[in-house]
Amino acid sequence: MKTYNKIFNKLCSLENLKLAFKKAKKGKSKKWYVKEFECNLDNELTKLKMELDNQTYRPQTLKRFIVRDPKTRVVHASAFRDRVVHHAICNIIEPVFEKIFINDSYANRKKKGTLSGLNRFDKFKHKVTRNRELLRSAKDGNMTVGYALKADIRHYFDTVDLEILMEIIQKKIIDSKVLRLIKAILDNHDFKTKGKGMPLGNLTSQFFANVYLNELDYYVKHKLKVKYYIRYVDDFVILHRSKEKLALYRWMIDNFLKQRLKLELHPEKSKIVPLHYGVKLLGFRVFYYYKLPRKSNLRIFEKKLSIYTLTPRERESILKN
C-alpha cells in the first residue's frame, strides 16, 4: 500500500492556506468574523503558517449549540481560523483517501451526494427485481420481489474510537507532523467518553467519518462480496432477493463493527423491509416507480417557506433567534 510522507510543508504553504481560506469563506462571506479575518488576510495567514511550521498551533475551544432539523443535535462550531486549518488539512489528505474510497459511498464527496445515491439505488433495485419482477400476490406495479436491509450505526459520531481512527489514517499518512496536527484537531472536543467521538459541524469530522467507515465498506464489498450496497455517512442500505441472506449480512456486519471499529448497529433503525413497502433513504421513501418526501422534511420545507410570508422585521427577529 502506498504511503505519504513529507507532505507537511505543502499543507502549511501560503498557497494552500489561501485556497483553504477561499473554501472556508464560501457561503459565509457576509459573516462578521470572515470580514474581520479577510481585512487582515495576509497577516492572519502568515501567523497561521508560522504557528503550523513551529508546531505551536492550537485550535480554539469549540462553540456548542443545539439544532433541531428535525432531530435534536448538539453541533460544535470551530473558530474561523481553525476552519481554515481544517480545509488546509483536507486539501492535502482528501485526494490520498479518495483513491481508496469505494464508488458507492455518497456523503461529503465531490460529484456524489443524495441525488447520486438515489439514482444508484434506482439502478440497484432494477437489478435485484430483474426489471420489475412482481410478487405472485401483487396488486399493483410497485409490488416487486426483493428486500432491503436499511441500517443505521448507533450514536456514530459520539462513539468513533480515536485511537482506531488514527491507526487507520496512519496506513496512508506517515508524516509525523501531519499526524500530530490531526490528533490536535481530534482531541479538541468535550468527550462524553474519553478518546471517543468527533464533534458534529467540523469539516474534518465529516471527512474522517468516511475514512473510519471505509473499513466497513471494504468488509461489505470484499469480504461479504455484497453487490448492491450504498452508504451515506452512518446510514447504509443493502438490496437482495433473499430476506434470509440480508439477516445473515446484518448479523455479520454488527459483529464486524463491534470487533473492529467498536461500533454497533442501531437495534431499532436497522431493519429488513420488502422493497414494495418503500425504503426510507436520503430524505425520501423510495418505491419502484416513485419517491415520496419524508414528512419531517416537508415540515422543514414548510417552516422555511413560511418565513417569506412575514414582514422584514418579523423575519429578522426569527432568523436572529
C-alpha positions as CSV (number, residue, x, y, z in Angstrom):
1,M,0.0,0.0,0.0
2,K,1.3,3.4,-1.0
3,T,2.0,5.8,1.9
4,Y,2.6,9.5,2.0
5,N,5.4,11.3,3.9
6,K,6.9,14.8,3.7
7,I,3.6,16.5,3.0
8,F,3.6,18.8,6.0
9,N,5.3,21.7,4.2
10,K,2.8,21.5,1.4
11,L,0.0,21.6,3.9
12,C,1.5,24.7,5.6
13,S,2.3,26.6,2.4
14,L,0.7,30.0,1.9
15,E,-0.7,28.8,-1.4
16,N,-2.6,26.0,0.4
17,L,-3.7,28.3,3.2
18,K,-5.1,30.8,0.7
19,L,-7.0,28.1,-1.0
20,A,-8.3,26.9,2.3
21,F,-9.4,30.4,3.2
22,K,-11.4,30.6,0.0
23,K,-13.1,27.3,0.7
24,A,-13.8,28.2,4.4
25,K,-15.3,31.6,3.2
26,K,-17.7,30.1,0.7
27,G,-21.3,30.9,1.6
28,K,-20.2,32.9,4.7
29,S,-18.6,36.0,3.1
30,K,-21.0,38.3,4.9
31,K,-20.3,37.0,8.4
32,W,-18.5,39.5,10.6
33,Y,-15.8,37.1,11.6
34,V,-15.0,36.3,8.0
35,K,-14.8,40.0,7.1
36,E,-12.6,40.6,10.1
37,F,-10.2,37.8,9.1
38,E,-10.2,39.0,5.4
39,C,-9.4,42.6,6.3
40,N,-6.1,41.4,7.7
41,L,-5.8,38.3,5.5
42,D,-2.0,38.3,4.7
43,N,-1.1,38.8,8.4
44,E,-3.6,36.2,9.5
45,L,-2.4,33.5,7.1
46,T,1.2,34.3,7.8
47,K,0.6,33.9,11.5
48,L,-1.2,30.6,10.9
49,K,1.7,29.4,8.7
50,M,4.2,30.3,11.4
51,E,2.2,28.5,14.1
52,L,1.9,25.4,11.9
53,D,5.5,25.5,10.9
54,N,6.7,25.8,14.5
55,Q,4.0,23.3,15.7
56,T,2.7,25.8,18.2
57,Y,-0.8,25.9,16.6
58,R,-3.6,25.0,19.0
59,P,-7.3,25.0,18.0
60,Q,-9.6,27.3,19.9
61,T,-12.4,26.0,22.1
62,L,-15.4,24.9,20.1
63,K,-18.7,26.8,20.3
64,R,-21.5,24.4,21.3
65,F,-25.2,24.9,20.3
66,I,-28.3,22.9,19.6
67,V,-30.1,22.5,16.2
68,R,-33.4,20.8,15.6
69,D,-33.6,19.9,11.9
70,P,-35.7,17.7,12.5
71,K,-33.6,15.8,15.1
72,T,-32.2,17.5,18.1
73,R,-28.4,17.5,17.6
74,V,-25.5,19.0,19.5
75,V,-23.3,20.9,17.0
76,H,-19.9,22.4,17.6
77,A,-18.6,25.3,15.6
78,S,-14.9,26.0,15.2
79,A,-13.4,29.4,15.2
80,F,-12.9,30.7,11.6
81,R,-9.1,30.4,11.6
82,D,-9.5,26.8,12.7
83,R,-11.8,26.1,9.8
84,V,-9.1,27.4,7.5
85,V,-6.8,24.8,9.0
86,H,-9.4,22.1,8.6
87,H,-9.6,22.9,4.9
88,A,-5.8,23.1,4.6
89,I,-5.6,19.5,6.0
90,C,-8.4,18.2,3.8
91,N,-6.9,19.8,0.7
92,I,-3.8,17.7,1.1
93,I,-5.0,14.4,2.5
94,E,-8.5,14.1,0.9
95,P,-7.1,13.2,-2.5
96,V,-5.0,10.5,-0.8
97,F,-8.0,8.7,0.7
98,E,-10.4,9.5,-2.2
99,K,-8.3,7.0,-4.3
100,I,-9.2,4.1,-1.9
101,F,-12.9,5.0,-1.2
102,I,-15.4,2.7,-2.8
103,N,-17.7,4.1,-5.5
104,D,-20.9,3.7,-3.5
105,S,-20.1,6.0,-0.6
106,Y,-22.0,9.1,-1.2
107,A,-21.6,11.6,1.7
108,N,-19.3,14.6,1.6
109,R,-17.6,13.7,-1.6
110,K,-17.2,15.6,-4.9
111,K,-19.7,14.5,-7.6
112,K,-21.6,12.4,-5.1
113,G,-24.4,13.5,-2.7
114,T,-28.0,12.5,-2.2
115,L,-29.2,12.7,-5.8
116,S,-26.4,10.4,-7.0
117,G,-27.2,8.0,-4.1
118,L,-30.9,7.9,-5.1
119,N,-30.0,7.3,-8.7
120,R,-27.7,4.5,-7.8
121,F,-30.4,2.9,-5.6
122,D,-32.8,3.0,-8.6
123,K,-30.2,1.1,-10.7
124,F,-29.7,-1.5,-7.9
125,K,-33.5,-2.1,-7.4
126,H,-33.9,-2.7,-11.2
127,K,-31.1,-5.4,-11.0
128,V,-32.5,-7.0,-7.8
129,T,-36.0,-7.2,-9.1
130,R,-34.8,-8.2,-12.6
131,N,-36.6,-5.2,-14.1
132,R,-39.7,-5.3,-12.0
133,E,-40.5,-8.9,-11.3
134,L,-43.7,-8.8,-9.3
135,L,-44.8,-10.9,-6.4
136,R,-47.4,-13.5,-7.1
137,S,-49.9,-11.7,-4.9
138,A,-49.1,-8.3,-6.5
139,K,-51.9,-5.8,-6.5
140,D,-50.1,-3.1,-8.4
141,G,-46.9,-2.5,-10.3
142,N,-44.9,-1.4,-7.2
143,M,-45.2,-4.8,-5.5
144,T,-41.9,-6.2,-6.7
145,V,-39.8,-9.0,-5.3
146,G,-36.8,-8.3,-3.2
147,Y,-35.8,-6.8,0.2
148,A,-33.6,-4.1,1.6
149,L,-31.5,-4.1,4.8
150,K,-31.8,-0.4,5.9
151,A,-29.3,0.1,8.7
152,D,-28.0,2.9,10.9
153,I,-25.0,2.9,13.3
154,R,-25.9,3.8,16.8
155,H,-24.6,7.2,18.0
156,Y,-22.0,7.1,15.4
157,F,-20.2,10.5,15.8
158,D,-20.2,10.1,19.6
159,T,-18.7,6.6,19.5
160,V,-15.9,6.8,16.9
161,D,-12.8,5.4,18.6
162,L,-10.0,8.0,18.0
163,E,-7.2,5.5,18.6
164,I,-8.6,3.2,15.9
165,L,-9.1,6.2,13.6
166,M,-5.5,7.3,14.0
167,E,-4.4,3.7,13.2
168,I,-6.5,3.8,10.0
169,I,-5.1,7.2,9.0
170,Q,-1.5,6.0,9.6
171,K,-2.0,3.3,7.0
172,K,-1.7,6.1,4.4
173,I,-0.2,9.1,6.1
174,I,3.1,8.6,7.8
175,D,4.3,12.2,8.1
176,S,4.6,12.6,11.9
177,K,3.9,16.4,11.8
178,V,0.7,15.9,9.9
179,L,-0.4,13.2,12.3
180,R,0.3,15.4,15.2
181,L,-1.8,18.2,13.7
182,I,-4.7,15.8,13.0
183,K,-4.5,14.5,16.6
184,A,-4.7,18.1,17.9
185,I,-7.9,18.7,15.9
186,L,-9.4,15.4,17.0
187,D,-8.5,16.0,20.7
188,N,-10.2,19.4,20.7
189,H,-13.5,18.1,21.8
190,D,-15.5,17.7,25.1
191,F,-15.7,13.9,25.2
192,K,-18.6,12.1,26.8
193,T,-16.2,9.1,27.0
194,K,-12.5,9.8,26.9
195,G,-11.0,9.0,23.5
196,K,-14.3,8.6,21.8
197,G,-16.3,10.9,19.5
198,M,-16.0,13.6,16.9
199,P,-17.8,16.9,17.0
200,L,-20.7,17.4,14.5
201,G,-20.1,20.5,12.5
202,N,-16.4,20.2,11.7
203,L,-15.3,19.6,8.1
204,T,-12.6,17.2,9.4
205,S,-15.3,15.2,11.3
206,Q,-17.2,14.8,8.1
207,F,-14.1,13.7,6.2
208,F,-12.8,11.3,8.9
209,A,-16.3,9.8,9.2
210,N,-15.8,8.4,5.7
211,V,-12.2,7.4,6.5
212,Y,-13.4,5.4,9.5
213,L,-16.3,3.6,7.8
214,N,-14.2,2.9,4.7
215,E,-13.2,-0.2,6.8
216,L,-16.8,-1.2,6.8
217,D,-17.1,-0.6,3.1
218,Y,-14.2,-2.9,2.4
219,Y,-15.6,-5.6,4.6
220,V,-19.0,-5.5,2.9
221,K,-17.7,-5.3,-0.6
222,H,-14.6,-7.5,-0.4
223,K,-15.3,-9.9,2.5
224,L,-19.0,-10.4,2.2
225,K,-18.9,-9.6,-1.6
226,V,-22.1,-7.7,-1.5
227,K,-23.1,-6.3,-4.9
228,Y,-25.9,-3.8,-4.0
229,Y,-24.6,-1.6,-1.2
230,I,-24.9,2.1,-0.7
231,R,-23.6,4.2,2.3
232,Y,-24.3,7.8,3.2
233,V,-22.3,8.7,6.4
234,D,-23.5,6.1,9.0
235,D,-26.7,5.1,7.1
236,F,-26.4,2.2,4.6
237,V,-28.7,0.0,2.6
238,I,-28.1,-3.4,1.0
239,L,-30.5,-4.9,-1.5
240,H,-31.0,-8.6,-2.1
241,R,-33.8,-11.0,-3.3
242,S,-33.3,-13.1,-0.1
243,K,-34.5,-11.9,3.3
244,E,-32.5,-14.7,5.0
245,K,-29.3,-13.5,3.2
246,L,-29.9,-10.0,4.5
247,A,-30.4,-11.3,8.0
248,L,-27.1,-13.0,7.8
249,Y,-25.4,-9.8,6.5
250,R,-26.9,-7.8,9.4
251,W,-25.5,-10.2,12.0
252,M,-22.1,-10.4,10.4
253,I,-21.8,-6.6,9.9
254,D,-22.9,-6.0,13.5
255,N,-20.1,-8.4,14.7
256,F,-17.6,-6.7,12.5
257,L,-18.5,-3.2,13.7
258,K,-18.2,-4.3,17.4
259,Q,-14.9,-6.2,17.0
260,R,-13.1,-3.9,14.5
261,L,-14.5,-0.4,15.0
262,K,-16.1,-0.6,18.4
263,L,-19.5,0.5,17.0
264,E,-22.8,-1.2,16.7
265,L,-25.9,-1.2,14.6
266,H,-28.9,0.7,15.9
267,P,-31.3,-2.1,17.1
268,E,-34.5,-0.1,16.1
269,K,-33.3,1.5,12.9
270,S,-31.6,-1.5,11.3
271,K,-34.4,-3.4,9.7
272,I,-35.1,-5.7,6.7
273,V,-38.1,-4.4,4.7
274,P,-39.7,-5.7,1.4
275,L,-38.9,-3.3,-1.4
276,H,-42.6,-2.8,-2.2
277,Y,-43.1,-1.3,1.3
278,G,-40.9,1.6,0.3
279,V,-37.4,2.2,1.6
280,K,-36.6,5.2,3.7
281,L,-33.5,6.6,2.1
282,L,-31.8,10.1,2.0
283,G,-34.9,12.0,2.9
284,F,-37.4,10.0,0.8
285,R,-39.5,6.9,0.9
286,V,-38.5,5.1,-2.3
287,F,-40.9,2.9,-4.2
288,Y,-40.3,1.2,-7.5
289,Y,-42.0,3.9,-9.7
290,Y,-41.9,7.0,-7.4
291,K,-40.4,8.6,-4.4
292,L,-42.2,10.4,-1.5
293,P,-40.6,13.1,0.6
294,R,-40.5,12.2,4.3
295,K,-43.0,14.1,6.4
296,S,-40.2,15.5,8.6
297,N,-38.6,17.0,5.5
298,L,-41.9,18.5,4.4
299,R,-42.3,20.2,7.8
300,I,-38.8,21.7,7.5
301,F,-39.6,23.0,4.0
302,E,-42.9,24.5,5.1
303,K,-41.3,26.2,8.0
304,K,-38.6,27.7,5.9
305,L,-41.1,28.8,3.2
306,S,-43.3,30.4,5.9
307,I,-40.5,32.8,6.7
308,Y,-41.0,34.6,3.3
309,T,-44.7,35.4,4.1
310,L,-43.6,37.5,7.1
311,T,-42.7,41.2,7.2
312,P,-39.0,42.1,7.1
313,R,-39.0,42.9,10.8
314,E,-40.7,39.6,11.8
315,R,-38.3,37.7,9.5
316,E,-35.2,39.3,11.0
317,S,-36.5,38.5,14.6
318,I,-36.9,34.8,13.7
319,L,-33.6,34.5,12.0
320,K,-31.8,36.1,15.0
321,N,-33.4,33.5,17.3
